[in-house]
Amino acid sequence: MKKTLFLSMLIPILISCSPVKKVLNAGRLKQFEFNEKIDFNFETGVPIIEVSIAGKSYHFLLDSGAPTAISPTLAQTLNLSPATNSKSSDSQGYKKKETVVVIPEIKIGKLVFENTGALVIDMRSVFQMKCLNVDGIIGANQMANAIWQLDYTNKVISISDNMANFNAAANTKIIDFLPIKIQKTPLIPIQIGSKTSYITFDTGSNGNLDLSLLKYSNVINTFKRVYATGISGVGIYGAAKQSTTTYAKVPEINIGTLGLKDQVVLFSDGKSSNIGNDFLQHYKVIINWQTNKIYLIGENHYNLSKLNRFGIAISYSGNKAFVSTIFENTDAAISGIHVNDEIVQIDNHIIADFTETDACNFTYNNILKGKDAAKVTILRADKKIEYNLKRSVLLE
């Protein structure tokens, strides 16, 4: 599914309390010599799978950018006692102290994961996460017990302990990764010019390629660029603070043995750099913690050579919609639309009539998709103001 969210949802969770390492890494997979296949749901741009715990089915997000986690409600249902505590931070740098528990058994298909360490995290405190309607996260510490393949075309995940069960063709691109010591999240190298940095390989993000402006500012200062002001992403603890994001046309990017030319890349000053599913879905992806290698098997091949936008990004909360980002030198910026303006109508969609279910639907299914022009009505100081916006190429 092509990315339809204007507001990227980023859910890496980084933990820094060393006693947690023992709990998170104590889990194991009961079976040997296995090759299991399960379906996944990708309607929201992130993989969601069905798991079984204590004989009941639950929906979990498959997130290589986070440790395994469960909701407080599920932890209470399972009567799990705290094993330790963790200092956690999300993709936007928000920090919180969380309880860590041990889940005796998690079944994924026919596979049984025993004594898995998990953070207890409120999965519904942020609207975008609430809309996912998940009970937990299958994270990197648990995934590291096997080799995982995500087939985005057929929406099938394959799990095995033997690389021979996967078909890595001759043109497969290989990326060596560094696993974060505590939770085993893969960090991969991104090279632009003479600068290389490591970013999170994040199946829990519906975003694209999001790099640190601080690390690459000197490299991209001669590239074609366009700027956007507003909120660029959401983590599990909350939305990013308002800032300016840079989109640059990068002549060459190297990711392991994958080389890309003339691509539009987002550079932000947020706390997290990552590569998400809007990029990964163009490949069949294999993550092998036995060898610390990621394999990208060519499917449609990633290409973002143009930045084509209406000039605004939209976020939802409850049954309301807001302008989250404005791109410079667009109809939206020139006509006077502001970040945080409330949107009450887009063409024939009256936002005031939306239920929370409607807002969740449009959170993951762009309301402007397929349109070249749209009438956007803003409510400001109790007055409705109509703006006629057109889609345009901002960078090519």
C-alpha positions in Angstrom: 0.0 0.0 0.0 1.4 3.4 -1.0 1.9 5.7 2.0 -1.3 7.7 2.5 -0.5 9.3 5.9 0.6 12.9 5.8 1.7 12.6 9.4 4.2 9.7 9.8 3.8 7.4 12.7 7.2 6.4 14.1 7.3 3.9 16.9 10.9 3.0 17.8 11.2 2.6 21.6 14.7 2.8 23.0 15.5 1.5 26.4 18.5 2.4 28.5 18.3 0.6 31.8 20.9 -2.2 31.8 19.0 -4.5 34.2 16.3 -4.8 31.6 18.7 -6.5 29.2 18.6 -9.7 31.1 14.8 -9.8 31.2 14.4 -8.9 27.5 17.0 -11.4 26.3 15.9 -14.3 28.4 13.1 -15.4 26.1 13.5 -18.3 23.7 11.7 -20.1 20.9 10.5 -23.6 21.9 10.8 -25.2 18.4 13.8 -26.1 16.3 14.0 -26.7 12.5 10.8 -24.7 11.7 9.4 -22.8 8.8 6.2 -21.1 9.7 4.1 -18.8 7.6 1.4 -16.3 8.8 -0.7 -13.6 7.2 -0.4 -10.0 8.2 -2.7 -7.0 7.9 -1.2 -4.0 6.2 -4.2 -1.7 5.9 -2.6 1.0 8.1 0.9 0.8 6.5 2.4 -1.3 9.3 2.3 -5.1 9.7 -0.2 -6.3 12.3 -0.4 -10.0 13.2 -2.6 -12.3 15.3 -1.0 -13.9 18.3 -2.3 -16.2 21.0 -1.7 -15.7 24.7 -3.3 -18.0 27.3 -5.6 -19.4 24.7 -7.0 -16.1 23.5 -6.2 -14.2 20.3 -4.8 -10.7 20.2 -3.6 -8.3 17.6 0.1 -7.2 17.8 2.2 -4.8 15.8 5.4 -6.3 14.3 7.9 -3.7 15.2 11.7 -4.2 14.7 12.2 -0.7 16.1 10.9 -1.5 19.6 11.1 -4.2 22.2 8.1 -6.5 22.8 5.3 -4.6 24.7 1.8 -5.2 25.9 -1.0 -2.9 27.1 -1.7 -2.4 30.8 -5.1 -4.0 30.3 -3.6 -7.2 28.8 -0.9 -7.3 31.6 -3.7 -7.1 34.2 -5.7 -9.8 32.4 -2.7 -12.1 32.4 -2.0 -11.2 36.0 1.7 -10.5 35.3 3.9 -9.2 38.1 6.6 -6.6 37.4 10.1 -8.1 36.8 11.9 -4.7 36.7 11.5 -1.2 35.4 12.8 0.5 32.3 13.6 4.1 31.2 12.2 4.3 27.7 12.2 7.0 25.0 10.2 7.1 21.8 10.9 8.3 18.3 10.3 11.9 19.3 12.5 11.8 22.4 9.8 11.7 25.0 10.8 9.6 28.0 8.9 7.6 30.5 9.5 4.9 33.2 7.8 1.7 32.3 7.2 -1.6 34.0 8.8 -4.7 32.5 7.0 -8.1 32.7 7.7 -11.7 31.5 5.1 -13.3 29.3 5.3 -17.1 29.9 4.1 -18.0 26.4 3.2 -16.2 23.1 2.1 -18.3 20.2 2.6 -17.0 16.6 1.1 -19.5 14.3 2.5 -22.8 15.5 5.6 -21.3 17.1 5.8 -20.9 20.9 7.9 -18.1 22.3 8.6 -18.7 26.0 9.4 -16.3 28.8 9.4 -13.2 26.6 10.3 -9.9 28.3 7.9 -7.1 27.5 7.4 -3.4 28.4 3.9 -2.5 29.7 2.9 0.5 27.6 -0.4 2.3 27.1 -1.2 1.6 23.4 -4.1 4.1 23.3 -2.8 7.3 24.8 -1.9 8.7 21.3 -4.7 8.9 18.8 -2.7 7.4 15.9 -1.8 4.4 18.0 -5.3 4.0 19.3 -6.5 3.7 15.7 -4.3 0.7 15.2 -6.4 -1.1 17.7 -3.5 -3.4 18.9 -3.0 -5.1 22.2 0.8 -5.1 22.0 4.0 -5.2 20.0 6.2 -8.1 18.9 9.6 -6.4 19.1 13.2 -7.0 18.1 14.2 -8.8 21.3 11.6 -11.5 20.5 12.1 -11.4 16.7 15.8 -12.0 17.2 15.1 -15.7 18.1 14.4 -16.4 14.4 14.8 -15.2 10.8 11.9 -13.2 9.5 10.7 -12.5 6.0 8.0 -9.9 5.2 6.4 -10.4 1.8 4.5 -7.2 1.3 3.0 -8.3 -2.0 1.2 -11.3 -0.6 0.9 -10.0 3.0 2.7 -13.1 4.4 5.4 -13.4 7.0 7.7 -16.4 7.0 9.6 -17.3 10.2 12.4 -19.9 10.2 15.7 -20.8 11.9 17.4 -21.7 8.6 18.3 -19.2 5.9 18.1 -22.0 3.3 14.3 -21.8 3.6 14.4 -18.3 2.0 15.0 -17.6 -1.7 17.5 -14.7 -1.8 17.9 -14.1 -5.6 21.2 -13.1 -7.2 20.2 -9.4 -7.4 19.3 -9.3 -3.7 20.7 -6.3 -1.9 22.4 -7.0 1.5 22.7 -4.6 4.4 24.9 -5.4 7.5 23.3 -4.1 10.7 24.3 -3.4 14.2 21.8 -4.7 16.8 21.1 -2.4 19.8 22.6 -4.3 22.7 19.6 -4.2 25.0 16.6 -4.7 22.7 18.4 -5.9 19.4 16.8 -3.3 17.1 18.7 -3.3 13.8 20.7 -0.1 13.0 21.7 0.2 9.3 24.2 2.5 7.6 23.1 5.3 5.3 25.8 6.9 3.2 25.3 10.3 1.4 28.5 11.7 -0.1 31.3 11.2 2.5 28.9 11.0 5.4 27.6 7.8 6.9 25.2 7.5 9.9 23.3 4.6 11.4 19.5 4.7 11.5 16.7 2.5 12.9 15.4 -0.3 10.6 11.8 0.1 11.7 8.9 -2.1 10.6 6.8 -0.3 13.2 6.9 3.0 11.1 4.7 3.8 8.2 7.2 6.4 7.1 9.8 6.5 4.4 13.5 7.5 4.8 13.8 10.0 7.6 17.3 11.2 8.3 18.9 13.6 10.8 19.4 17.1 9.4 22.1 17.7 12.0 24.2 14.8 10.7 23.8 15.6 7.0 23.4 19.4 6.9 26.8 20.1 5.5 26.4 17.3 2.8 23.0 18.5 1.5 23.6 22.3 1.5 24.1 22.3 -2.3 21.2 20.0 -3.1 17.7 21.2 -4.3 15.6 21.6 -1.3 12.1 22.6 -0.1 11.0 23.3 3.5 7.9 22.4 5.5 6.9 23.7 8.9 4.9 21.8 11.4 4.7 18.4 13.1 6.6 15.8 11.2 5.8 12.6 13.1 4.2 10.8 16.1 5.8 8.5 18.6 4.1 6.2 21.0 4.3 8.9 23.7 3.1 11.8 21.6 3.6 14.0 18.6 6.8 15.8 17.6 7.2 19.4 18.5 6.7 21.9 15.7 9.8 22.4 13.6 11.1 22.9 10.1 11.7 19.8 8.0 13.9 19.8 4.9 13.2 17.7 1.8 16.2 17.4 -0.5 16.8 15.9 -3.9 19.8 13.6 -3.1 21.9 12.5 -6.1 23.1 9.3 -4.6 22.3 7.2 -1.5 24.0 3.9 -0.5 22.3 1.5 1.9 24.6 -1.5 2.1 24.8 -2.8 -1.4 21.6 -0.9 -2.4 22.3 2.2 -4.4 19.7 4.8 -5.1 20.0 7.9 -7.4 18.1 11.2 -7.5 15.7 10.5 -4.6 13.8 12.9 -2.4 14.7 12.4 1.2 13.3 13.9 4.4 15.7 15.5 6.8 14.3 16.4 10.2 15.8 17.7 13.5 13.8 15.1 15.5 15.3 12.5 17.9 15.0 9.6 15.6 16.3 8.6 12.1 14.7 5.6 10.6 13.6 3.7 7.5 10.0 2.6 7.5 7.4 0.6 5.6 6.7 3.1 2.9 10.2 2.3 1.7 10.4 -1.4 2.7 7.1 -2.4 1.0 8.8 -2.2 -2.3 10.9 -5.2 -1.5 10.6 -8.7 0.1 12.5 -8.1 3.3 14.5 -10.7 5.3 15.9 -9.9 8.7 18.5 -12.4 10.0 19.8 -11.9 13.5 22.0 -14.9 13.2 24.3 -13.1 10.8 23.2 -9.5 11.4 22.2 -9.1 7.8 19.1 -7.6 6.1 18.2 -8.8 2.6 16.1 -6.7 0.2 14.8 -8.8 -2.6 13.6 -6.6 -5.6 9.9 -6.4 -6.1 8.7 -3.0 -7.4 11.9 -1.2 -6.4 11.7 2.0 -4.4 11.6 5.3 -6.2 10.7 8.8 -5.0 12.2 11.1 -7.6 9.5 13.8 -7.1 7.8 15.4 -4.2 4.1 15.9 -5.1 1.9 17.6 -2.5 -1.1 19.8 -1.8 1.0 21.9 0.4 -0.5 20.8 3.7 -0.4 17.7 5.9 -3.4 16.7 8.0 -3.6 15.0 11.4 -6.7 13.8 13.3 -7.6 13.7 16.9 -10.9 12.3 18.1 -13.3 13.4 15.4 -11.4 16.6 14.5 -8.9 17.3 11.8 -6.0 19.8 11.9 -3.3 21.2 9.7 -0.1 19.6 11.0 2.3 20.8 8.3 2.6 23.5 5.7 5.0 23.4 2.7 6.7 26.7 1.7 5.8 28.5 -1.5 2.6 26.5 -2.0 -1.1 27.7 -2.4 -1.6 26.8 1.3 1.4 28.9 2.5 0.7 31.9 0.3 -3.0 32.0 1.0 -2.5 32.1 4.8 -3.3 28.7 6.2 -1.7 28.2 9.6 -0.3 25.1 11.4 -2.9 23.9 13.9 -5.8 25.4 12.0 -8.9 23.2 12.4 -10.2 21.8 9.2 -14.0 21.5 9.2 -14.6 20.4 5.6 -12.8 19.0 2.6 -14.9 19.1 -0.6 -18.0 17.1 0.4 -16.5 15.6 3.5 -17.9 17.5 6.6 -15.4 16.8 9.3 -17.8 17.9 12.0 -20.0 14.9 11.1 -17.0 12.4 11.5 -17.1 9.8 14.1 -13.9 8.6 15.7 -14.0 5.6 13.4 -14.1 8.0 10.4 -11.1 9.9 11.7 -9.2 6.7 12.2 -10.0 5.6 8.6 -8.7 8.9 7.2 -5.7 8.8 9.5 -4.5 5.9 7.4 -6.3 6.6 4.1 -5.4 10.0 2.8 -8.6 12.0 2.3 -6.9 13.9 -0.5 -5.7 10.8 -2.4 -6.4 10.9 -6.1 -7.3 14.6 -6.1 -5.6 17.3 -8.1 -7.6 20.1 -6.5 -9.6 20.4 -3.3 -11.7 23.0 -1.4 -10.5 23.1 2.2 -12.6 24.9 4.8 -10.8 26.2 8.0 -12.5 27.3 11.2 -10.6 30.2 12.8 -12.0 32.5 15.5 -15.4 31.1 14.9 -15.3 32.0 11.2 -15.1 29.6 8.3 -12.6 30.4 5.6 -12.5 28.5 2.3 -9.2 27.8 0.4 -8.9 26.3 -3.0 -5.7 24.2 -3.1 -4.0 22.4 -6.0 -1.6 19.5 -6.0 1.8 20.5 -7.4 5.3 19.1 -7.8 7.4 20.8 -5.1 10.7 19.1 -5.8 12.0 17.1 -8.8 
